[in-house]
Amino acid sequence: MARISASNAENLVKSFKTELVYGIKLKSKEEMRVFIFEYIEVWYKRQRRLSALENRAIKEFWNLYMKNEELIKSIA
């Protein structure tokens, strides 16, 4: 499992509370589990900028990669 710093964990929790929890009434633990999973897997991981990807979000990096691949194929 990847290690995260305390500040990264705090930022995740702050974002999670601000964007998901406040204002939503959940009826069960299962509903909360689904909300947490969707937030982390669907939104947070796709929007977060990663230094390994030149400070781009995964979707941005992938789109740039695909454009470069198309350019290379069109040249060859």
Summary of the structure (lengths in Angstrom):
residues: 76
radius of gyration: 17.1
end to end distance: 41.0
largest distance: 56.8
contacts: 149
relative contact order: 0.07
helix: 74%
strand: 5%
